[in-house]
Every structure is written in structure tokens, then in C-alpha cells.
Amino acid sequence: MSLLDLSRWQFAITVMFHMTFPAITVGLSVLLCVLYGMHWRTDNPVYLQMFRFWRRIFAVGFAIGVVAGIVITFEMGLNWGVYAAETGPVIGPIIGMEVVTAFFVEAGFIGILLYGDGRVQRRTMFTATVMVSLGTVLSSTWIIAANSWLQTPAGFVFRHGQFEPVDWVHAIFNPSFLWRWPHMLAAVMISASFFVAGIGAYYLVKGRALAFARRSVSIALGVAAILLPLQLFLGDNVAGAVLPRQLSKLEALEGNWGSTNKGYVIFSIPDQQAERNIAELSVPCLGSAIAKDLTCTTPTPGLDLTPKADRPDMAAVFWGFRAMFYAALLMFGTVFYATILRLRRKLWTARRFHRFLMWSTPVGIIAVLGGWVTAESGRQPWVVFGHLRTSAAVSRLAPGELLFSVVGFSLLYLVMLAAYVVYIVRALRTGPERDHPDPAGVPRPAPHPLPQPGAVAPGPAMAGEAR
């Protein structure tokens, strides 16, 4: 494995680990605003109970996500020194804006959100919750702006060995940002919705904290029902904004090596070296229909249209896109069926659906990670698409030290992920009962009955004493 491969793997592992947490926490931060606002307005204790429970889940994920995000910044400087030096005048200020606007806002109010309940006025508590949520949204905004510039760079000149900004409006609001930003925001909201719905379904299955569980499932599925159709529209426009500028990504995600297939490949095992698919399953004419030709005469573009040196890895792009797409279809079908159950007033008695919803908890996270794999692997072999190759951007580090670093990071992230999962499982088992404002008033499972003292017939000795 080359120095370039090791650096790619380290960055990919770090980004995938990091993205797992914003996929949950950005949406949870918005949910916390809704819950505390509802508690403030209605004084219903179940909203405060939900706020406290989901705040515990949010807090741990938020902390791990921040730490993992800082590591990415250091890796850009250490593993990708040429990239950092050449793109610094553009990427540096954008990432700096994330620190100034998002991190400062979050750092200023996270303490009140975590420890202010019962210690400050409700107005202050609500304001702090909104500000932390605003910080998470601002953070995602700047990150998407920076990444979109790498996908569709604009507003710069290359001078003195660096990308220098000449128009910040065009650099930030580059051709793909305006669609990728709402697409990403909707994605993390939907991901968090399925996370909340799945955990709510767990308590429905267990028959615990039913008021908490029903409101969690109801709010989460309602948000997903609104956002999923919008997300399909946004995703289609992201493809329209990015793929015409990155034809190699379009060719790779279609899964064709030649440009004669009029069908749509739904399963494939690509062989990059041999330039063929070892196994493939294609739906006839569907590719032509997606291209708005119902006569089945329009073929989908193949990767043979791109020179070998400029091709991305087809397997990564194809399966990254399919993971996102198939997960989206699964979520859409789930929400559609849940809406039917709700209209037929059977949502709270459908036990099999509750179990299915419980196991679908991570499907939104899988969709988000699949989308990022598609975006990042499809941009290859460029780090700044069309201008700076990834192979030219890597730092010349010692391969042995880099291998040690990759293994060390992988083990560390594995341990941290396992610890997070264990924390979630323990939080689920502990349950939301302890978060109720009046725990004494929450019904709990009845304890095992103890034998009651009854009338004891006097034995012979007792009878003798009586005599």
C-alpha cells in the first residue's frame, strides 16, 4: 500500500467516524429546541422528560463529534501539507469562520444547556438551547461551503502556487453549495428522526414510558414525513448541480464501463483493473427512462468516456451512492406505511411495525455516510476538482510512521465508537423514567409480591403453652 493510499485511508476513517455524530446531533439539537419550547408553552411534564433524556444522548455525541472534527483539521496540515499550503487562502478563512461563528456560539451556551435546567429561567434555558442548535447548523454550513468549493471551485485565481480568492461570494456560494447545503441539512434531520423514532419504538416494544415513547415516535415520523419528499427533490437538484461538472462521478455511480447499457444497474461487483463488472444485475430500459427517454434508446454513460488517469474508483462511488439511495427508499417506504397506520389509528398497536422501526434506527446514518462516500470518492483523483490532484497534495511522510498512525487511529476510533454504543445501550436500559420532573408520579413495573403474614395455627408446643 502506497503513501497516498495510507493517507487516503486515514482521512477516510477519520471523516467517516466524525460524520457519524453530526448525523445525529444536528437534528437532535433542533429537537431539543422544539421539546423545551413545548414544555415552556404547555407546562406538560412529558416534554421536559423528553428534553432531559434526549439532551443526555445529544451531549455525549456532541462531545465526541467536536473532538473528531478537530483531528480532521490537524490531518489536513500533517498528511496533506501541499493541499493545505495551496488551498489555504480559500479553505482557511472558511474553516476559520466555522470556529468564530459556530464554535464560539456553541461554547458560550452549551454549559447552560447541559446544567441550567432548574437553575436559570426558562427563557434563558430556551435561548441557550436555540443558540447551541444554531451553532451546529452554522458549523455544517461552513463545512459544506468548504467541501463544495473543492467539488466545484469558483471565485479564485491560481497565483504564486496558491488558490487565491478574488470573489468571496462566488467562492462560498459556488455552483454546488446552494443545493448541497439544504440537502445535507435535510439529511441529518431525517437521520436524527429515524434515530429518535427507533429508540421510541424500543420503549413501545418494551411497554415502558409509553407517553414518552409515543410522542418521540410521533414527532420523529412526522418530521421525516415532511422532509423525505423534499429530500428527493433536493437530491435530484444536487445531481443536476454537480454531475454535469463531474462527469466521471456520474459514470462511476451508474456502474457501467461501456456506454451501451440502456438499463439501470442495481447490483454490481466492479473490477477496476480489468475494467469490467465481475457480477451485475440491471433493470432493462430503466436507465433510459431516468434520462427521460421512454423509448429505451438512450444509453447511460460509461466510465470508458473518462481517461484512465482521471477515473475514480467505481466500487466506492457505485456502492456509496447505492447505500444512500437504497436507505432513502427504505425510509420513504417506512414513513409512508407509518402514515397509513396513523390515518387508520393503528400506529400504536402495530407491534411488528414497532419492531421494524426499532431495527431501522441507524438507516439514516448509513444514508448520510453513503452520500459522503459518493461525494468524496467520486471527486477522485482530484482534491480540488480539475485543478489539484490528490497524489500531488499529499505530504511526503515516512510510510512506516503513517501506517502506525492509521492503525492507531483506527483502534482508537473503534474503542470510542464501542464506548458510545455502550453508553446508548445503558441509557436505553436506564430509561427516561428518571428524567420525569416527578419521578414518584411515573408508573413503574409492580414489584414482586412478598408473602403476607397470615393467621398461624398454633402448633402442639404453642397449644401447650396456652394451656
Secondary structure, 3 states (H helix, E strand, C coil): CCHHHHHHHHHHHHHHHHHHCHHHHHHHHHHHHHHHHHHHHHCCHHHHHHHHHHHHHHHHHHHHHHHHHHHHHHHHHHCCHHHHHHHHHHHHHHHHHHHHHHHHHHHHHHHHHHHCCCCCCHHHHHHHHHHHHHHHHHHHHHHHHHHHHHHCCCCEEEECCEEEECCHHHHHCCCCHHHHHHHHHHHHHHHHHHHHHHHHHHHHHHCCCHHHHHHHHHHHHHHHHHHHHHHHHHHHHHHHHHCCCCHHHHHHHHCCCCCCCCCEEEEEEEECCCCEEEEEEEECCHHHHHCCCCCCCCCCCCHHHCCHHHCCCHHHHHHHHHHHHHHHHHHHHHHHHHHHHHHCCCCCCCHHHHHHHHHCCCHHHHHHHHHHHHHHHHHCCEEECCCEEHHHHCCCCCHHHHHHHHHHHHHHHHHHHHHHHHHHHHHHHHCCHHHCCCHHHCCCCCCCCCCCCCCCCCCHHHHHHHC
